[in-house]
């Protein structure tokens, strides 16, 4: 419930900022694009690489194991790394959204 409310309020804030013609910083666009790409890659790895099946015996599930991608790093480790980076960039995005307001006096910011 909290995440849903947070997502809706972020969308409302973005629409309100577009109506007020607020400018978007270049760094915000870069972080948004990077986060979206990493979210897409991590979700693709999570959804399309199947390396475990809990409905079969351990020996049959072991047959689903694949070779590692980069030395000792397998697809599950890549998913962990990419999803962690995407969550980090999403937080950075939230911190950068109002960077264009740094030069505006506090009393001039409308809520």
N, C-alpha and C positions, 0 to 999 in steps of 0.2 A: 504493500500500500504506500509506504513512504517513497519508494523509488518511482512509482507511478505518478505520485503527486509532484515529485521533483522534476521528472521528465516533462510533465504538462506545464509546470511553471516556467521551465527553461524555454519551452516553445512559445509560451505567451510573452516572455521577456524578449525573445528574438523578434517576434512579430511587432511588438511595441517599439523596439529599437528601429525596425525598418520603417515604421510609420513616421517616427521622429527624425528620420534621415541621419541616424548616427553612422559615423564612418567605422569601417572595420579595419583593424590594423593588419598589415601584411603577415606579421608573425602569427596572428590568430588564424588566418587562412591556412598557413603552412602547417600549424599544429593540428587544425581540424582535418586537413587532407591526410596528414600522416597517421593520425589516430584512426580515421575511417579505413585506410588501407590496411593497417595492422589489425583492426577488428575483423575485416573481411578475410585476411589471410589466416588468422587464428581460428576463426569459425569454420573456414574451409578445411583446415587440418583436423579440427575436432570432429566435424561431421563426415568427412570422406575417407579418413584413414582408420581402418578398423583393425585393431591389434589385440582385441580381447572379446571373448564371447562367454558370458557367465552361464549360458544355458547348456553348455557341453562340458565334458570332463576336462580337467586341467591339461591332460596330454593332448587332447584335440584342440584346446584353446592355444596351447603352445605352438601349434602348427601355424597359427595366424601371425606369429612374430615375423618382423621384417628386419632387413639390414638397417644399420644406423645410417643417418643422413650425413652427418659431419663428424667423423671419428666416433666418439662415444655418445653422441647426441642422437637420440631417436626422435620419431615424430611426436611422441608424447612430451618429451622435453622441449621440443620446438614450440609446441602448443603452450606450455607453461611460460616460456620466455616471451612469445609474441603477445599472449593475453596480458601478461604483467606490463609489458611496454605500452600496450594499447590503453590499459587502465591508467597508467601513469600519464600518458599524453592527454587523456580525457580530463584528468584533474588539472593539468597545466592549462588546457583549453578553458576550463571554468575560471581559473585564476586570471587568464588574459582577456576575458570577454569585455571587461570595462576599462581596458588600458587607454582608450581614447578619452576617458574622463579624468585622466591625471592632471591635466592643465586647467580643468574647470573647478571653480570654487564650490565648496560643499553646499552652500546656500542656493547655488544656481542649478543643482542637479534635481530633476523632477522624478518623483517616484510613481 
